Amino acid sequence: MGDPQREVTGAETLAGALRDSVQRVFDYEPGVRLGEDDEAVHQMRVGTRRIRSDLRVFERLFEREWARTLRRQVRPIADALGAVRDRDVLGQRLRRQLGALGAEASVGGDEILAGLARERDAARTILVAMLDEPAQRLRVACLQEAATEPRMAAKAGRPAAEVLPPRVRATWRELEQLVTASGRQPPPEELHQIRVAAKRARYAAELAARSLGEGPARFARAMAKVQDVLGEHQDAVVTEAWLRQVGVNTPPAIATTVDALVAIERDLAGARRSEWRSVWEEAADRDLRSWLRR
């Protein structure tokens, strides 16, 4: 039996998180290849995102060059998964909005969705080809090593309560600086950067919660709320931009539907833009960060 008095180390926590994320990638790859379930793409992408985020945030606790090499190996697959997933999300939004518009949008809506389906098919073809290319064998080998024998720096052997909070605190400071630097009406690009930073802080806190409990878990949930509201804003902005491209030089029936969809997405983006500050103020409560001040 293990020593009940021994503190869990940073290395043990990091190794467990990496192992679970790699397992997620491997578990969902068959479904990605089959192409019958959009959720397989989503879950495999989450696995690659968490791996890359954890390697970046906690880089000082790994052998640095090893961590950077693994991040580079995972990035092409993460990007290819993202290209498919982004179109899945876009399709879900468009089908929902078209349903709200009703029968008058059916003809134009069918054409819009057919064009999106062609884009997704092209992105999926690239993804599957990447999974079959010779370079994938090296990526798999790197991931297997990460799951079984991750290369840690000596300091990772210290207690998790000592070495993990400073790294999470760094993600918070980055996020806080971005919010402070944003004006009263940040442009979409700045809100997107804030969202990315909130997600990074959330992932880091979720990793810390594996060993440190409810403090980081509460902080992670607050970061998730910021990420969610800004994610909805970003989805609306991206959808509107995509629709505007579709609407160039299109027949009147399609253009009318495009205009109606653009108006919906613009209203949704505006609503999220009005909402995010209040969500941020709740997430910035000092009590949520008390565990970072140990």
ZAPANU-952970 format. One line per 5 residues: number of its first residue (from 1); their letters; for each residue x, y, z of N, C-alpha, C. Coordinates in steps of 0.02 Angstrom, whole numbers. Layout:
BEGIN
NUM = A = X,Y,Z,X,Y,Z,X,Y,Z  ...
//
This chain:
BEGIN
1 = MGDPQ = 42,-60,0,0,0,0,43,62,0  19,117,-31,56,179,-34,54,214,34  98,260,42,103,299,104,47,352,104  -1,347,151,-57,395,151,-35,466,167  27,474,196,52,540,213,89,573,155
6 = REVTG = 106,534,105,147,561,51,104,606,6  129,664,-10,93,710,-54,101,688,-127  47,697,-165,51,683,-237,98,733,-269  139,711,-314,187,756,-346,159,787,-410  192,840,-430,173,870,-494,181,821,-551
11 = AETLA = 235,782,-549,248,734,-603,192,683,-609  168,659,-551,114,610,-553,50,640,-582  36,701,-563,-24,734,-588,-20,747,-663  37,772,-685,47,785,-756,44,721,-797  76,668,-771,76,604,-807,6,577,-815
16 = GALRD = -35,582,-762,-104,558,-766,-145,597,-817  -135,663,-818,-173,704,-866,-152,688,-938  -87,681,-949,-64,664,-1017,-90,596,-1038  -87,548,-992,-110,480,-1008,-184,481,-1029  -225,517,-992,-296,520,-1008,-309,554,-1074
21 = SVQRV = -272,608,-1089,-283,644,-1152,-260,602,-1211  -203,568,-1204,-180,524,-1258,-230,468,-1270  -256,440,-1215,-305,386,-1222,-367,410,-1259  -387,472,-1246,-445,501,-1281,-431,505,-1356  -371,526,-1374,-353,529,-1445,-357,460,-1477
26 = FDYEP = -329,410,-1445,-328,343,-1473,-398,312,-1474  -438,325,-1422,-505,295,-1418,-550,320,-1474  -543,384,-1494,-589,413,-1542,-563,412,-1614  -501,394,-1623,-475,392,-1692,-514,345,-1737  -533,283,-1715,-573,240,-1760,-638,273,-1782
31 = GVRLG = -671,308,-1736,-733,342,-1755,-721,398,-1804  -665,433,-1797,-647,485,-1844,-637,455,-1914  -604,399,-1917,-592,366,-1981,-658,344,-2013  -703,317,-1973,-767,294,-2000,-810,352,-2025  -807,408,-1989,-843,468,-2011,-917,465,-2000
36 = EDDEA = -941,422,-1954,-1013,415,-1944,-1039,455,-1884  -993,483,-1844,-1014,518,-1784,-972,580,-1775  -1004,639,-1779,-968,702,-1771,-934,707,-1703  -962,674,-1653,-934,679,-1586,-864,649,-1582  -849,601,-1625,-782,571,-1625,-730,624,-1643
41 = VHQMR = -745,665,-1692,-700,720,-1711,-692,768,-1652  -748,786,-1621,-747,832,-1565,-702,806,-1509  -713,743,-1488,-676,716,-1432,-602,706,-1447  -586,685,-1507,-515,677,-1525,-481,745,-1526  -518,796,-1550,-490,863,-1551,-478,888,-1480
46 = VGTRR = -525,876,-1435,-516,896,-1365,-453,864,-1337  -442,800,-1353,-382,766,-1329,-319,800,-1352  -315,817,-1416,-255,850,-1442,-247,920,-1413  -302,955,-1403,-299,1022,-1375,-273,1021,-1303  -297,974,-1264,-275,970,-1195,-201,951,-1191
51 = IRSDL = -180,906,-1233,-109,888,-1234,-66,949,-1248  -83,986,-1300,-43,1044,-1319,-46,1099,-1266  -105,1110,-1237,-112,1161,-1186,-72,1143,-1124  -77,1081,-1101,-41,1060,-1041,35,1063,-1052  57,1044,-1110,129,1047,-1125,154,1119,-1126
56 = RVFER = 112,1165,-1149,132,1235,-1151,132,1266,-1081  77,1258,-1045,70,1291,-980,121,1264,-930  131,1198,-930,174,1166,-880,242,1147,-909  263,1183,-962,324,1165,-997,384,1162,-950  387,1205,-900,444,1206,-855,450,1143,-812
61 = LFERE = 396,1105,-809,396,1043,-770,412,982,-812  418,992,-877,440,939,-923,510,953,-946  542,903,-976,603,917,-1014,581,961,-1073  606,1021,-1076,578,1073,-1119,578,1053,-1192  633,1028,-1218,635,1011,-1289,589,953,-1305
66 = WARTL = 583,906,-1259,537,850,-1268,466,876,-1274  447,921,-1229,379,949,-1230,365,987,-1294  414,1026,-1316,405,1065,-1377,400,1020,-1438  439,967,-1439,436,920,-1495,368,887,-1498  343,866,-1441,277,833,-1440,223,881,-1462
71 = RRQVR = 226,943,-1440,177,992,-1462,178,1000,-1538  238,1002,-1566,243,1008,-1640,216,946,-1674  226,888,-1646,201,826,-1677,125,824,-1677  95,849,-1624,22,845,-1617,-14,899,-1657  20,955,-1670,-14,1012,-1700,-47,997,-1768
76 = PIADA = -14,962,-1815,-47,952,-1880,-114,914,-1874  -116,864,-1830,-178,827,-1821,-230,871,-1787  -208,910,-1737,-255,955,-1704,-286,1004,-1753  -244,1031,-1798,-269,1079,-1847,-317,1046,-1896  -300,986,-1918,-344,951,-1966,-410,932,-1934
81 = LGAVR = -408,911,-1871,-470,897,-1835,-511,961,-1827  -477,1016,-1813,-511,1080,-1805,-547,1102,-1868  -517,1090,-1926,-549,1110,-1989,-615,1073,-1999  -617,1009,-1979,-679,971,-1985,-729,992,-1931  -704,998,-1870,-749,1015,-1814,-780,1084,-1823
86 = DRDVL = -742,1132,-1848,-770,1199,-1858,-829,1197,-1905  -825,1155,-1955,-881,1150,-2003,-939,1111,-1974  -925,1065,-1929,-979,1031,-1894,-1018,1081,-1851  -982,1123,-1815,-1014,1173,-1773,-1054,1222,-1815  -1024,1243,-1871,-1058,1289,-1916,-1123,1257,-1943
91 = GQRLR = -1119,1194,-1961,-1179,1160,-1985,-1234,1155,-1933  -1214,1141,-1871,-1264,1137,-1817,-1299,1205,-1808  -1260,1259,-1810,-1289,1325,-1802,-1337,1341,-1860  -1314,1328,-1920,-1355,1345,-1978,-1420,1306,-1980  -1416,1242,-1963,-1478,1202,-1963,-1527,1228,-1910
96 = RQLGA = -1500,1248,-1853,-1543,1275,-1801,-1575,1341,-1823  -1536,1385,-1853,-1562,1450,-1874,-1611,1442,-1932  -1596,1397,-1978,-1641,1385,-2034,-1708,1358,-2009  -1705,1316,-1959,-1767,1290,-1930,-1809,1346,-1902  -1777,1395,-1871,-1813,1452,-1843,-1843,1496,-1898
101 = LGAEA = -1810,1500,-1955,-1836,1541,-2010,-1896,1509,-2043  -1900,1444,-2043,-1959,1409,-2070,-1954,1394,-2145  -2012,1378,-2174,-2015,1352,-2242,-1989,1400,-2294  -1996,1466,-2283,-1975,1514,-2334,-1900,1512,-2347  -1862,1482,-2300,-1789,1479,-2309,-1766,1411,-2334
106 = SVGGD = -1814,1366,-2351,-1795,1297,-2366,-1751,1291,-2428  -1769,1326,-2483,-1730,1319,-2545,-1660,1347,-2536  -1656,1409,-2513,-1591,1438,-2502,-1551,1401,-2450  -1585,1378,-2397,-1551,1342,-2344,-1520,1277,-2368  -1555,1241,-2411,-1528,1178,-2438,-1464,1191,-2476
111 = EILAG = -1463,1244,-2516,-1403,1260,-2555,-1345,1280,-2509  -1360,1318,-2458,-1308,1339,-2412,-1278,1279,-2376  -1321,1234,-2352,-1297,1175,-2317,-1258,1128,-2363  -1279,1125,-2426,-1244,1082,-2473,-1173,1108,-2485  -1165,1174,-2490,-1099,1202,-2498,-1055,1189,-2437
116 = LARER = -1084,1194,-2378,-1046,1180,-2317,-1026,1106,-2314  -1071,1062,-2336,-1055,990,-2336,-995,976,-2381  -991,1010,-2437,-934,1000,-2482,-869,1022,-2448  -872,1078,-2412,-813,1101,-2376,-792,1050,-2323  -841,1023,-2286,-825,975,-2234,-795,911,-2264
121 = DAART = -823,889,-2320,-797,828,-2352,-724,839,-2372  -708,897,-2398,-639,912,-2417,-593,912,-2356  -616,942,-2301,-576,944,-2240,-567,874,-2211  -619,834,-2214,-614,765,-2188,-566,723,-2231  -567,734,-2296,-521,698,-2340,-448,713,-2320
126 = ILVAM = -434,776,-2306,-366,795,-2285,-349,762,-2218  -397,761,-2171,-385,732,-2105,-370,658,-2110  -411,621,-2147,-400,548,-2152,-335,533,-2187  -318,572,-2238,-254,562,-2272,-196,574,-2225  -203,623,-2180,-150,636,-2131,-143,578,-2082
131 = LDEPA = -199,548,-2062,-196,491,-2017,-163,430,-2049  -163,429,-2116,-134,372,-2152,-64,384,-2177  -38,445,-2169,28,459,-2197,83,431,-2152  142,418,-2180,198,389,-2141,215,429,-2078  209,495,-2082,226,536,-2024,182,521,-1964
136 = QRLRV = 123,492,-1975,79,476,-1919,110,424,-1873  151,379,-1900,183,328,-1857,226,361,-1804  262,414,-1823,304,450,-1775,260,486,-1724  205,516,-1747,160,550,-1700,133,500,-1648  112,442,-1672,85,391,-1627,138,369,-1577
141 = ACLQE = 199,359,-1600,253,339,-1555,266,392,-1502  264,456,-1522,273,510,-1474,217,512,-1423  156,500,-1445,99,500,-1400,103,440,-1352  123,383,-1377,130,325,-1334,182,337,-1279  237,369,-1298,287,385,-1248,259,434,-1197
146 = AATEP = 222,483,-1220,192,532,-1174,146,499,-1124  110,447,-1146,63,413,-1103,97,366,-1053  156,341,-1070,188,290,-1028,251,314,-993  291,356,-1027,354,378,-998,367,452,-1015  324,496,-992,335,567,-1006,400,591,-973
151 = RMAAK = 435,635,-1006,500,657,-982,490,721,-940  503,714,-876,491,768,-828,556,802,-808  550,866,-791,605,902,-759,609,880,-686  667,890,-655,676,869,-586,625,902,-540  610,965,-551,564,1002,-506,494,973,-507
156 = AGRPA = 475,935,-559,409,905,-561,400,853,-506  454,829,-478,450,781,-424,430,811,-358  424,876,-354,402,909,-292,326,900,-285  299,915,-226,226,908,-216,186,950,-267  130,922,-289,87,957,-337,65,1024,-309
161 = AEVLP = 51,1028,-244,28,1090,-213,80,1145,-217  143,1125,-227,197,1174,-232,209,1197,-303  207,1150,-351,231,1166,-419,175,1181,-469  114,1160,-455,60,1172,-504,28,1242,-498  12,1266,-438,-21,1332,-435,17,1389,-469
166 = PRVRA = 84,1393,-465,118,1448,-500,106,1448,-575  102,1389,-605,91,1386,-677,19,1406,-694  -29,1385,-653,-98,1406,-664,-105,1482,-653  -70,1507,-603,-71,1579,-589,-47,1618,-650  3,1591,-685,28,1626,-745,-25,1630,-799
171 = TWREL = -66,1578,-805,-121,1581,-856,-172,1633,-835  -185,1638,-770,-233,1689,-746,-207,1759,-761  -143,1771,-746,-115,1837,-758,-118,1856,-831  -104,1808,-875,-109,1822,-947,-180,1842,-966  -228,1804,-940,-298,1819,-955,-319,1887,-927
176 = EQLVT = -300,1900,-865,-318,1963,-834,-289,2022,-871  -228,2015,-894,-195,2069,-932,-232,2083,-997  -254,2030,-1030,-291,2038,-1093,-357,2076,-1081  -391,2057,-1028,-455,2089,-1013,-444,2162,-994  -393,2175,-953,-378,2244,-932,-360,2288,-991
181 = ASGRQ = -323,2259,-1039,-301,2298,-1097,-358,2309,-1147  -410,2269,-1143,-466,2278,-1190,-506,2339,-1171  -532,2373,-1221,-571,2433,-1209,-642,2418,-1190  -684,2469,-1191,-754,2460,-1174,-790,2416,-1225  -769,2420,-1287,-799,2381,-1340,-743,2344,-1379
186 = PPPEE = -717,2291,-1351,-661,2256,-1385,-685,2228,-1452  -642,2231,-1503,-660,2201,-1567,-661,2125,-1561  -692,2092,-1609,-697,2019,-1606,-630,1984,-1598  -578,2011,-1629,-512,1979,-1624,-487,1978,-1552  -498,2031,-1514,-477,2033,-1445,-519,1987,-1401
191 = LHQIR = -584,1985,-1414,-627,1940,-1376,-607,1868,-1389  -587,1853,-1449,-565,1785,-1466,-502,1768,-1426  -455,1815,-1421,-394,1802,-1383,-409,1793,-1308  -457,1830,-1283,-477,1822,-1213,-508,1752,-1203  -548,1731,-1251,-578,1664,-1247,-525,1610,-1245
196 = VAAKR = -475,1616,-1289,-422,1566,-1292,-384,1564,-1226  -370,1623,-1197,-335,1625,-1133,-377,1596,-1077  -443,1607,-1078,-487,1579,-1027,-488,1503,-1032  -488,1478,-1093,-486,1405,-1102,-421,1375,-1076  -366,1410,-1088,-301,1386,-1065,-300,1384,-988
201 = ARYAA = -327,1437,-957,-330,1439,-884,-376,1383,-857  -431,1371,-892,-476,1317,-871,-442,1249,-875  -409,1234,-931,-375,1170,-937,-322,1161,-883  -284,1215,-870,-231,1211,-820,-261,1197,-751  -316,1231,-734,-347,1221,-669,-378,1152,-664
206 = ELAAR = -406,1127,-718,-434,1059,-716,-379,1008,-704  -321,1019,-733,-265,975,-719,-246,978,-645  -240,1039,-618,-222,1047,-548,-274,1015,-502  -337,1018,-522,-391,990,-480,-384,915,-471  -349,882,-515,-338,810,-508,-305,794,-441
211 = SLGEG = -263,839,-417,-227,828,-354,-248,876,-299  -271,935,-317,-282,987,-266,-355,999,-249  -400,966,-283,-469,965,-261,-513,1022,-283  -559,1043,-239,-615,1086,-258,-594,1157,-274  -540,1183,-244,-519,1251,-259,-507,1262,-333
216 = PARFA = -461,1226,-363,-451,1234,-435,-511,1213,-477  -551,1166,-452,-611,1145,-490,-661,1202,-495  -671,1240,-441,-716,1298,-442,-690,1351,-489  -625,1363,-486,-594,1412,-531,-603,1391,-604  -594,1326,-617,-601,1300,-686,-672,1310,-711
221 = RAMAK = -721,1299,-667,-791,1308,-688,-805,1381,-705  -775,1427,-668,-785,1498,-683,-753,1516,-750  -694,1488,-762,-661,1501,-826,-702,1471,-884  -733,1415,-871,-774,1384,-923,-833,1428,-943  -861,1464,-894,-917,1509,-910,-894,1566,-954
226 = VQDVL = -835,1593,-940,-808,1646,-983,-795,1618,-1053  -765,1560,-1055,-750,1528,-1119,-815,1515,-1159  -866,1493,-1124,-929,1477,-1159,-961,1538,-1190  -968,1592,-1152,-1002,1651,-1179,-962,1681,-1236  -895,1682,-1229,-854,1709,-1283,-849,1660,-1342
231 = GEHQD = -856,1596,-1327,-858,1547,-1382,-920,1555,-1424  -977,1569,-1391,-1038,1581,-1428,-1032,1645,-1471  -998,1695,-1442,-987,1756,-1481,-943,1741,-1542  -890,1704,-1532,-845,1688,-1588,-880,1647,-1641  -920,1599,-1620,-957,1558,-1668,-1003,1601,-1710
236 = AVVTE = -1036,1650,-1679,-1081,1694,-1716,-1041,1737,-1765  -984,1763,-1744,-942,1804,-1788,-917,1763,-1847  -893,1703,-1834,-867,1660,-1887,-922,1641,-1936  -980,1624,-1909,-1037,1605,-1951,-1058,1663,-1995  -1062,1722,-1967,-1081,1781,-2008,-1031,1792,-2064
241 = AWLRQ = -966,1787,-2048,-915,1798,-2099,-921,1746,-2155  -933,1683,-2135,-940,1630,-2185,-1001,1643,-2229  -1055,1663,-2199,-1116,1677,-2237,-1107,1734,-2286  -1071,1785,-2265,-1060,1842,-2310,-1021,1821,-2372  -975,1775,-2364,-939,1749,-2422,-986,1710,-2467
246 = VGVNT = -1029,1669,-2436,-1077,1630,-2475,-1124,1677,-2513  -1141,1733,-2483,-1191,1777,-2513,-1167,1817,-2571  -1102,1815,-2587,-1076,1854,-2644,-1098,1821,-2709  -1130,1860,-2752,-1150,1837,-2819,-1193,1774,-2817  -1241,1771,-2772,-1285,1713,-2768,-1354,1732,-2795
251 = PPAIA = -1395,1683,-2816,-1463,1697,-2839,-1504,1729,-2783  -1555,1767,-2801,-1596,1804,-2751,-1624,1759,-2696  -1647,1700,-2713,-1677,1656,-2662,-1627,1639,-2607  -1564,1626,-2629,-1512,1609,-2580,-1490,1672,-2543  -1483,1728,-2579,-1461,1790,-2548,-1509,1812,-2493
256 = TTVDA = -1574,1803,-2505,-1623,1823,-2455,-1614,1783,-2391  -1603,1718,-2399,-1592,1674,-2341,-1527,1692,-2306  -1476,1705,-2344,-1411,1724,-2315,-1420,1788,-2273  -1455,1837,-2300,-1464,1899,-2263,-1501,1887,-2197  -1551,1844,-2199,-1589,1829,-2138,-1544,1795,-2087
261 = LVAIE = -1502,1749,-2110,-1457,1714,-2064,-1404,1761,-2036  -1379,1805,-2078,-1330,1854,-2054,-1359,1898,-1999  -1422,1918,-2007,-1454,1960,-1957,-1460,1923,-1890  -1477,1859,-1894,-1482,1819,-1832,-1414,1815,-1797  -1362,1800,-1835,-1296,1792,-1805,-1270,1858,-1777
266 = RDLAG = -1285,1912,-1812,-1263,1978,-1787,-1297,1993,-1720  -1361,1978,-1714,-1397,1989,-1652,-1369,1945,-1596  -1353,1882,-1612,-1326,1838,-1561,-1257,1861,-1538  -1216,1884,-1585,-1150,1910,-1566,-1157,1971,-1521  -1204,2014,-1537,-1215,2073,-1496,-1237,2056,-1426
271 = ARRSE = -1280,2006,-1420,-1304,1985,-1354,-1247,1958,-1312  -1204,1917,-1342,-1148,1889,-1304,-1098,1943,-1287  -1089,1992,-1331,-1043,2047,-1318,-1068,2088,-1258  -1133,2094,-1251,-1162,2131,-1194,-1158,2092,-1129  -1152,2026,-1135,-1157,1982,-1077,-1089,1965,-1046
276 = WRSVW = -1036,1965,-1086,-975,1934,-1063,-942,1970,-1004  -950,2036,-1000,-919,2072,-944,-946,2051,-876  -1011,2040,-872,-1040,2019,-808,-1016,1949,-790  -1009,1906,-841,-983,1838,-828,-910,1843,-805  -873,1889,-836,-803,1898,-817,-798,1923,-745
281 = EEAAD = -838,1970,-725,-835,1997,-657,-847,1943,-605  -891,1896,-620,-902,1840,-574,-841,1794,-572  -812,1782,-630,-753,1738,-634,-692,1769,-601  -690,1835,-598,-631,1870,-570,-635,1877,-494  -685,1848,-463,-691,1851,-390,-628,1823,-357
286 = RDLRS = -597,1860,-313,-534,1840,-281,-541,1774,-243  -600,1761,-216,-609,1700,-177,-597,1638,-220  -611,1642,-285,-600,1586,-330,-525,1571,-339  -483,1618,-320,-410,1609,-330,-373,1602,-265  -409,1590,-210,-375,1585,-145,-325,1527,-145
291 = WLRR = -339,1474,-181,-294,1416,-182,-229,1432,-219  -230,1485,-260,-169,1505,-296,-122,1545,-251  -145,1566,-193,-105,1607,-149,-75,1569,-91  -70,1504,-99,-41,1462,-45,32,1480,-33
//
